[in-house]
Amino acid sequence: MAIEWKGVFPALTTKFTADDKLDFATFEKNLQAQLYAEVDGIILGGTLGEASVLSNEEKFSLVKFAVEKAASKVPVVMNIAEGSTREAVRQADEAKKNGATGLMMLPPMRYKSDHRETVTYFKTVAASTDLPIMIYNNPVDYKIEVTLDMFAELAEQKNIQAVKESTRDVSNVTRMINQFGDRFKILCGVDTLAMEELLMGAHGWVAGLVCAFPKETVAVYQLVKQRKIDEALKIYRWFLPLLELDIHPKLVQYIKLAEQEVGIGTEHVRAPRLTLVGEEREHILKIIRDGIKSRPTL
């Protein structure tokens, strides 16, 4: 299955049972809700997927399960977030063996690589596989920016096809288009900037709150692309207090709590993360429940 790198790509949470095992039943329930809402692809093992606490065995079993349950309806993309180039190459190979359609890739983890090292890392992995790749550009959380100069070098690698744009700078969409035209597909990676970046020409949305509100997320995307801006704005303005849950260090806990409240997930997380308690939990619950109460009719 080819990837067009456009539309809504949920960054799915990884579901756990109360005793810290992978919860495939709840994962499938959420996946089916995403497919019913007509998302355009799914991403596994990203920031929301708690990649840093998954074993390789868990990660690949989740890919295999998702590929089976998605049944070729949408592409399945696996995230690679590794410190070692050798391990990243190995994971790309395993992703393909387990049926993944494409890869999302962060720069090297834990070591702040320079320009040459970052470009070499991406090129080495891309040269090792024929899977299409989306670069995850998030210097705010991961401290390495993939600059325009880096993308100019990466353009030589044909299977590096897209970018998850998470710099928090909306004008970066225009910079990318001005310099590269349609060479790289651009997918907004920050929920609170999604409509703005789509209006500026982004091709898609790697979304977080879609995990709890798939229909509303898809509606915003489709309405913007149909240039029905007033209709999109009405939903987006309702959505914003919920979308802001995506830009907090505890986005995993917040979004999982939202999934639980709408009945397509649980709030179980893996340590060192802990489920919310006390005033913080009540505050986040109020935001979620207020949103559910005023949910627009689509």
Buried (B, 14 or more C-beta within 10 A) or exposed (E): EEBBBBBBBBBBBBBBEEEEEBBBEBBBBBBEBBBEBBBBBBBBBBBBBBBEBBEEEBBBBBBBBBBEBBEEBBBBBBBBBBEBBEEBBBBBBBBBEBBBBBBBBBBBBEEEBEBEBBBBBBBBBBEBBEBBBBBBBBBEEBEBBBBEEBBEBBEEBEBBBBBBBBBBBBEBBBEBBEBBEEBBBBBBBBBBBBBBBBBBEBBBBBBBBBBBBBBBBBBBBBBBBEEEEEBBBBBBEBBEBBBBBBBEEBBBBBBBBBBBBBEBBBBBBBEEBEEBEEEEBEEBBEBBEEBBEEBEEE
